[in-house]
Amino acid sequence: MRADPIRAPFRRARVAVTTTFAVHAVVAGSLGPWIPRLKARSDLDPAGLGLALTGFAAGLVVGTRLAAPAMRRVGGRTTVRAGVPLLAAAFALLPFARGLPSLFAAFSALGLVSGLLDVAMNAEAVDVERRYGRRVMSAMHGTWSVSMLGGAALASVSVAAGLDIAVYFAAVAVLLVAASLPILRWLLSPLEVRDEFTADEVTPDRGGRVPRVALLCLIAFVAFMTEGIAAEWSAVYLNESVGTTVGTAGLGVVSFAAGMAISRFVIDRALDRFEASVVVRLGEGVGAIALGTALVVNTAWVSIPAFFLLGLGIGPAVPLAFRAAGRLSLDGARSGLGIVLTAGYVGSILGPIAVGFTADRYGYRAAFVIPVFACVIVAAVAGAVRESGRTTPTTRSA
């Protein structure tokens, strides 16, 4: 069967954007296992490491705010193509930071480029999806989840094998750039969107009592918060509250990530039959019930599957919120994607902090009520992700 020459550029563009998601995720996943080594090389105490990592968080937030001006100036395609090697360079230079000031600066630079690229690649995903005529956003986020796990696994093996940190970071950076840059040429140059506002098929935010963009920001904030809590605290909860071994406790993170990846790969097809807000409400309900049951029963054989169901349930919320934000016009000049992604990153920072303080005062079971209520909140405002119409192809076969 001969390939459709009209639709072929859109298929290639889909591969290019998906590749960007994968590169971004491999870098994100590779950081965690090397953090203890970075801490030791800079001779930091826990407080100093926390301050250095604050630089990364601050950089992420600033990067998401700089993305829109960058895309208005040079276009989304150029921003992505420049952002990938810049991200790799910032990643490769991280091991050369010694001491708190330089490590803070290095993390800030890495976070800034990561946040900027995150907005740009999601804006390109929205545009490719609209022009390609198929829902592909959630699958791209699924690729991000799987690639992050792959990056974390590769880094963990390298740390265990005693590989030099500078060699690992440089090798990964070179490989990511070499593998991705040829593919990034497939981004939609003739149809390039010059900022994060994706052209002609958008919905004005007519507000009402609560502007739709505010509800999407709330969804992103709470969803990212839940993801951050599960990723950073699930193992601690299983070990110190449920009483599992340290090795078994790690299964909480793995099961959560697996559930989230699975949901994101299947949700695009499910939306052909079910409305987006219904999918989000159902998923968040499943997540709240599963985690709430685990808190009551408080055993490993319930808690670990509960984290899988939590990931499975909340997985669709972020890509569907980004899709809706990318098609939402705030002022006729930009979409809501940048501000929604910024809200998400703020949630990912504050959520784990809130759990830490709550657990210190009331215990881990009380602290994990926070993500249960978070699921309820997203379910309550899920109408904000409702699609105004079906995604239809913009090109036809000859």
N, C-alpha and C positions, 0 to 999 in steps of 0.2 A: 504494500500500500504506500503510495507516494506521499511524502510530507507536504503539507500545505505551505507554499512559499510565503503567503501573506501572514500566517500566524507564527511562522518559524522565529522571527525576531523576538516575539513576545515570550516564546518558550525559552529562548536563550537568555533573555533578560531575567526571567524567573530563576534560572540557574545562577546567574551572576549575583542577584540579590541574596539568594539562599547561601551562596558561598561567602558573602560578606557576613551574614549572620553566624556562619560556622567559624570564621576567623575571629570575630568578636568574642565568641563563646570560648574558644580554645584559650585565648589570652586570659579571660576571666577565670576559667577553671584551673589554669596552671598556677595561679597566684597562691592559693591556699596552702598547698603542701610545702611551699618554699618559705612561707612567712617565718617559721622558727629560725631558719637559716639567715634570713635577712635581719631578724632581730639580733641574733648572735653576732653577726658581722658588724653591726652598728653599736654593739654593747649597750642595748636598751633594756630598761626594766619594763614591766607590764604597762605602767602609765605612759612611758615614752613610746612604746609600740602603739598604744591606743591613740596617742596624739599624731603619730605618723600616719596611721590609717585614717584619721580624720581628714588628713590632706587628700586622700583618695576620694572620700565621700564628698568633700567640698568641691573637688575638681569635677566630679560627675555632675553635680548640680549646675555649676557654672558652664560646663560644656553643653548641657541641654539648652541653656539660654543663649549661647553663642551660635547654635546651629542655624537658627532661622536667618540671622543676618548673613551668615556664610553662604547659605543656599540661595538667598536673594541676590547675592553678589556674583557667585560663580556657578550656581545651579546644583541640583542634587547629585547628578552623576559625577561631576567634578569633585564635589565634596567627599563622596564615597571613595573615589579613586585616589584622592590625596589622603583621606583619612586612614585607609588601611596601612600604607607604609609608615605613616606617622605613628599609628598605634603600635606597630611592630618595633619601630625605633625606640619609642618610650619604654616599651617592655624590655628591650634588649639592654637599655642603659640602667635599668633599675638595680642590678647587682653591684654597680659601681658606686652607688651612694653609700657613704660611710658617715655615721653620726646622724643625730636627729634632724638638724636643719636640712642636710642634703637628701635624706630619705623622705622627709616631709615634702620637699620640692619635687622629688622624683615621683612620688605617689600622686601628688597634685597634678603633675603634667600627664601622667598616665590616665588619671580619672577624667581630666578635661577632654583629652582626645577620645576616650571611650564614650563619654556622654555625648559629645558632638556627633560621633559616628553612629551612635545608637539612634538618635533622632533622624539623621540623614538616611540610614538604611531602612528605617520604618516608613519614612516618607516615600522612598523609592518602592517599597513593598506595596504601599497603598496604591501608587500610580500604576505599577505593573499589574496588580490585581484587577484594577478597573479596566485597563486597556486589554489585558489578556482575556478578560471575560469569564474568569473562574475565581472562586475563593481559594486563595493560597496563603494568606497571611498566617493562619494558625499553624500550617505545616512548616512554615519558615521558623516560627517560634519553637516548634517541635524539634527542628534541626538544631536550633540554638541549645535546647536542653540536652540533647544527646551529645553535641559537640563539647559542651561544658563538662559533662561526665568524662568524655574521652580525654580532654585536656587535664582534668584532675587525676585520672588514672595514670596517664603518661608521666605527669609530674611526680606522682607518688612512687612509681616504679623507679624513676630517676633518682629521687631522694634516697630511697632504700638502697640503690646500687652505689651510692656515694659519688654520683656524677658531679663535676664542678658546676656550681650554680651559674657562673658567667657563661660557660660553654653551653649549658642547656638553654638559657634565655636567648643567646645569640643564634643557636641552631634553630630553635623554634621560630624565631622572628624571620630568619632568612627563608625557611621552608614555607612559612605562611605567605610571605610576599611573593616568592617565586611561583607558588601554586595558584595564587589568586589573581595576580595582576593580568595575566593573559585572558582570564575569564571575565574580568571586570570590563573589558572592552565591549562586552555584549550588553552593557547597560544601554537604555533607550536614548541614545544621543539625539535622533531627530525629534523625539517627543519629550525632550528633557524639560522637567518642571524647574523653574528658576528659583523657587523657594519651597517651603514645606507645604504651601497651599497647592493642592493638586488639581488646579485648573477648573474645568467647566462643570463637572458633575459633583457639586457640593451642596450642602444644606446650610442655609444661614441659621445661626443660633438666635432664635427669636425670643429666647428667654422664658417668659412666664415668671412665676414666683421665684423659681430657682433656675438660672441659666443651665442649659444642658451641659455646657463645658464644665460647670462646677460639679455636676453629678459624675461626669466622666473622670474628673480629677479625684473625686472621692473614691471611685471604684479603683483607680490606679493606685492611689495612696494606700488603701486598705489591702488590696490584693498583693502589692509589693511587700507590704508590712507582713502579711501572712507568710509569703514565700521566704522572707528574710528570717522570720522566727523559726520556721520549720528547718531551714538550712543550717542555722547557727545554733539552735537550742534543742533540737529533737534528740540528738545523741546524749546531751547532758541530762535532759529530762528522763530518758529511758534508763540511763545509768544510775542517777542519783535519786529519782523518785520511784520508778518502777522496780529498780534493783537488778537490772541486767548487767552482764559483764561489759567491759569497755568494747570488746570486739563485737558483741551482739548489738550494742547501742548504735553502732554505725549503720546498721540496717535501716534505722529510721530515716536517715537522709537518703539512702539508696532507694527505699520503697517510695518515698515521697517524690523524688526526682523521676522515677520510672512511671509512676501514675500520671504525673504532669506531662511527660513526653508523650505517652500513649494518647492522652486526651487531645493533645494539640495536633497529632497526626490524623485523628479520625474526625475531628469536629467540623472541618470544612465540608465534608460529605454529609454529616448530620444536618447541617444548616439547609440542605436542599429540602429537608422534610420538616424541620422545626425552626420556629422563629428564634433569633439570637437571644432575646431577653429571656425566653423560656428555658433555653439551654443553660444560661448563666444561673438563673434562679434554681433550677433543678440541681446543678452541680454544686452550688454553694450550700444548698440544703443537705445534700449528701455529705459534704465535707463537715458541716456543723454537727450533724447527727453522729458521724463516725468518730470525730475527735471528742465530742461530748461523752459518748459512750465509753471511750478509752479512759477518760478522766475519772469516770465513775468506777469502772471495773479495775483499772490500774494494774493490768497484767501484761506481760510481753506479748502473749499470743493474741491479744486484742489490740494493743497499742501499735504494733508494727504494721498489721494490715490497715489500721485506722489511718496511719500516715500515707499509705498507698492511696486509700480512698480520698483523703484530703487533697493530695496532688491531682488525682483524677478529677475531682470535683471543681477545684479552683483553676485548673489549667486554662479553660477557655476565656476567663474573664479579661486577662491582660490583652491578648491579641484582638479580641472583639472590641474592647475599649479603644485600642489604638486605631482599629479600622474606622470606628465611628468618629473618633477625633480627627483623623486624617481627611474625612469628608465633610467636616464641619467648618464653615466659614465664620470667623469671629468678627472681622471688620472689613471684609471684602479684599483683604490683602494677604491673609495668612490663615492657616488652619489651626485647629486646637491641639495638634499633635505635640508640639514642643512643650506647652504648659502642662499637658496631661502627663507626659513622660517625666517632666521635672517633679510633679507631685508624686509620681510613683517612686522615684529615687529618694525623696524625702521620707516617704513611708518606710522604705527598706532600711533607712538609717535609724529612724525613731522607734520602729517596732521592736527590734532586738534589745534596744536600750530599755524600753518600757518593761519588757519581760524580765530583764536583769534586776531592775529595781523592785518589781513586784515579787519576784521569786525570793529576793533577799529578805523581804519583809513578811510575806505570807506563804511562801513555799511554791514549788514548781507547778503543782496541780492548780493552784489559784492563778498563777501567771498564765497558764495555757488556756484559761477561760478567755483571754484576750483574742486569740485567733478564732475561737468559737463565735464570739460576738462580731468579729470582723466578717465572717461568712454571712452572718445574718444581715449586717449592714449592706453588703454588696447585693444580696438577694433583694433587699428592700428597694434599692435604687437601680435595679438591673434594666428597667425600662429605658434608660439612657442609651443602651447599646442597640436598641431596636433599629433595624434597617428600614430606610424609607422606601426601598424598592429592591427588587431582585437584581443581582449582579448579572449583567447581560454582556455578551461579547461586543466589542467595538469594531471588530472586523469580521468579515464573512468569507467563507471559502468561495473561490471562484468557480 
